[in-house]
Amino acid sequence: MIVISKEEAKELMTASETIELMKETLMDFNLGKSEMSLRMNNQLSDGNFYLLMPAYLKEKQYFGVKLISIFPTNHGKGLPSHQGVVLLFSAEDGQEKAVVDCVEVTALRTAAVSAVATDLLSRKDAKVMGFMGAGVQARHHVEALLEVRDIEEILVWDLYEKSANNFAEEMSEKHNMKVTVCKTQEELVGSSDIITTVSLAKEPILKGEWVKPGTHINAIGASAKAYREMDSLVVQKSKFYVDKRESCLGESSDFLVPLSEGLITEDHIYAELGDVLLGKTNGRESDDEITMFEGMGLAVEDIATASFIYEKKLKQMESK
Ligand SMILES: NC(=O)c1ccc[n+]([C@@H]2O[C@H](COP(=O)([O-])OP(=O)(O)OC[C@H]3O[C@@H](n4cnc5c(N)ncnc54)[C@H](O)[C@@H]3O)[C@@H](O)[C@H]2O)c1
């Protein structure tokens, strides 16, 4: 069995490779070529929790589980909020194959899925992308989204101004691009063509009254029930896409709150991304519609990413 660290995982897989893999993974899942049960969310003290996420890739012959801890209380302690591993097994003989640090796996696959959504749903002429939340996910999302749109400016807002300033400095240098820190959420939302929310907010940070027509939103941060980033109006106004319908209905407060308020019905979920990729339904249809992708994160994405990294590592070892 091989152990693959976060640093090694980073070296072994690029954003563009992950985007292609995620397209295939989402289509495979909707074609029944992989299986996944809903994840287990286990509460710890002080609002911290851990998730157990199993999946089986039938064609690729891997199964495995991601065990990830989410500690919002790590803020300011110099520790990441997300830590954990993917345990990868062969589905041919049941052998354990690898333990892969899941920080890079999670960041790569989440950003890549958002890039797939952004490519299908945002306007082709989008020039400004805004980030609400300026942590690990935001950094990976910049890299992945730049693969699918010709962006001229990045905006950022974070609850902690220092986090936003650090992000702006780092990203402008890394991508040689203008990165502006917004003082208010409203300023960011009203000026962005593509908005990605990747915060740890428990109350809405994005309001429907601020969003201009034609905007695409990747709603990524609120992937457990205790979290919420979207107000009810913006969900109601959006053409609403998900990674998996059951995950959204089970865990997304962004969706479940307006549902409980009677503002939307379950039919408000327009489509799963996999079905758009398969051509079974539409992506963006006009320049004016507001589109939203609510990404809850799927175990099949983690196992596919970990198996790609594992196979690359094997090749690297064989060539030495
Ligand atoms: N949907 C998915 O597939 C998926 C995958 C991974 C992470 N996530 C979620 O995305 C979010 C971001 O993850 P990360 O790894 O970047 O975390 P992180 O800790 O690296 O960054 C979080 C950022 O949010 C900021 N923040 C905290 N509270 C805030 C608030 N109330 N309002 C605005 N900003 C706030 C922090 O200052 C920090 O910059 C988390 O909620 C995480 O659980 C979702």
Ligand as a Chemical Component Dictionary entry (heavy atoms), coordinates in Angstrom:
data_LIG
# 
_chem_comp.id                   LIG 
_chem_comp.type                 NON-POLYMER 
_chem_comp.pdbx_formal_charge   0 
_chem_comp.three_letter_code    LIG 
# 
loop_
_chem_comp_atom.comp_id 
_chem_comp_atom.atom_id 
_chem_comp_atom.alt_atom_id 
_chem_comp_atom.type_symbol 
_chem_comp_atom.charge 
_chem_comp_atom.model_Cartn_x 
_chem_comp_atom.model_Cartn_y 
_chem_comp_atom.model_Cartn_z 
_chem_comp_atom.pdbx_ordinal 
LIG N1  N1  N 0  -19.145 21.658 -1.807 1  
LIG C1  C1  C 0  -18.007 21.019 -1.727 2  
LIG O1  O1  O 0  -17.755 20.054 -2.445 3  
LIG C2  C2  C 0  -16.972 21.504 -0.762 4  
LIG C3  C3  C 0  -15.703 20.934 -0.754 5  
LIG C4  C4  C 0  -14.754 21.419 0.125  6  
LIG C5  C5  C 0  -15.066 22.461 0.981  7  
LIG N2  N2  N 1  -16.326 22.972 0.977  8  
LIG C6  C6  C 0  -16.703 24.044 1.872  9  
LIG O2  O2  O 0  -16.202 25.272 1.351  10 
LIG C7  C7  C 0  -15.944 26.170 2.423  11 
LIG C8  C8  C 0  -14.537 26.721 2.292  12 
LIG O3  O3  O 0  -13.583 25.679 2.430  13 
LIG P1  P1  P 0  -12.018 26.010 2.546  14 
LIG O4  O4  O 0  -11.293 24.715 2.518  15 
LIG O5  O5  O -1 -11.661 27.058 1.575  16 
LIG O6  O6  O 0  -11.959 26.608 4.024  17 
LIG P2  P2  P 0  -10.889 27.632 4.596  18 
LIG O7  O7  O 0  -10.986 27.518 6.074  19 
LIG O8  O8  O 0  -9.573  27.437 3.946  20 
LIG O9  O9  O 0  -11.440 29.060 4.128  21 
LIG C9  C9  C 0  -12.650 29.577 4.567  22 
LIG C10 C10 C 0  -12.654 31.087 4.315  23 
LIG O10 O10 O 0  -13.932 31.588 4.705  24 
LIG C11 C11 C 0  -13.747 32.729 5.534  25 
LIG N3  N3  N 0  -14.912 32.820 6.409  26 
LIG C12 C12 C 0  -15.141 32.169 7.555  27 
LIG N4  N4  N 0  -16.360 32.502 8.040  28 
LIG C13 C13 C 0  -16.905 33.360 7.142  29 
LIG C14 C14 C 0  -18.141 34.049 7.054  30 
LIG N5  N5  N 0  -19.064 33.922 8.004  31 
LIG N6  N6  N 0  -18.357 34.847 5.994  32 
LIG C15 C15 C 0  -17.429 34.981 5.028  33 
LIG N7  N7  N 0  -16.223 34.366 5.056  34 
LIG C16 C16 C 0  -15.982 33.559 6.102  35 
LIG C17 C17 C 0  -12.432 32.506 6.239  36 
LIG O11 O11 O 0  -11.834 33.723 6.640  37 
LIG C18 C18 C 0  -11.607 31.822 5.141  38 
LIG O12 O12 O 0  -10.956 32.761 4.333  39 
LIG C19 C19 C 0  -16.182 25.364 3.708  40 
LIG O13 O13 O 0  -17.468 25.611 4.215  41 
LIG C20 C20 C 0  -16.078 23.937 3.240  42 
LIG O14 O14 O 0  -16.736 23.002 4.068  43 
LIG C21 C21 C 0  -17.276 22.520 0.120  44 
# 
loop_
_chem_comp_bond.comp_id 
_chem_comp_bond.atom_id_1 
_chem_comp_bond.atom_id_2 
_chem_comp_bond.value_order 
_chem_comp_bond.pdbx_ordinal 
LIG N1  C1  SING 1  
LIG C1  O1  DOUB 2  
LIG C1  C2  SING 3  
LIG C2  C3  SING 4  
LIG C2  C21 DOUB 5  
LIG C3  C4  DOUB 6  
LIG C4  C5  SING 7  
LIG C5  N2  DOUB 8  
LIG N2  C6  SING 9  
LIG N2  C21 SING 10 
LIG C6  O2  SING 11 
LIG C6  C20 SING 12 
LIG O2  C7  SING 13 
LIG C7  C8  SING 14 
LIG C7  C19 SING 15 
LIG C8  O3  SING 16 
LIG O3  P1  SING 17 
LIG P1  O4  DOUB 18 
LIG P1  O5  SING 19 
LIG P1  O6  SING 20 
LIG O6  P2  SING 21 
LIG P2  O7  DOUB 22 
LIG P2  O8  SING 23 
LIG P2  O9  SING 24 
LIG O9  C9  SING 25 
LIG C9  C10 SING 26 
LIG C10 O10 SING 27 
LIG C10 C18 SING 28 
LIG O10 C11 SING 29 
LIG C11 N3  SING 30 
LIG C11 C17 SING 31 
LIG N3  C12 SING 32 
LIG N3  C16 SING 33 
LIG C12 N4  DOUB 34 
LIG N4  C13 SING 35 
LIG C13 C14 SING 36 
LIG C13 C16 DOUB 37 
LIG C14 N5  SING 38 
LIG C14 N6  DOUB 39 
LIG N6  C15 SING 40 
LIG C15 N7  DOUB 41 
LIG N7  C16 SING 42 
LIG C17 O11 SING 43 
LIG C17 C18 SING 44 
LIG C18 O12 SING 45 
LIG C19 O13 SING 46 
LIG C19 C20 SING 47 
LIG C20 O14 SING 48 
# 
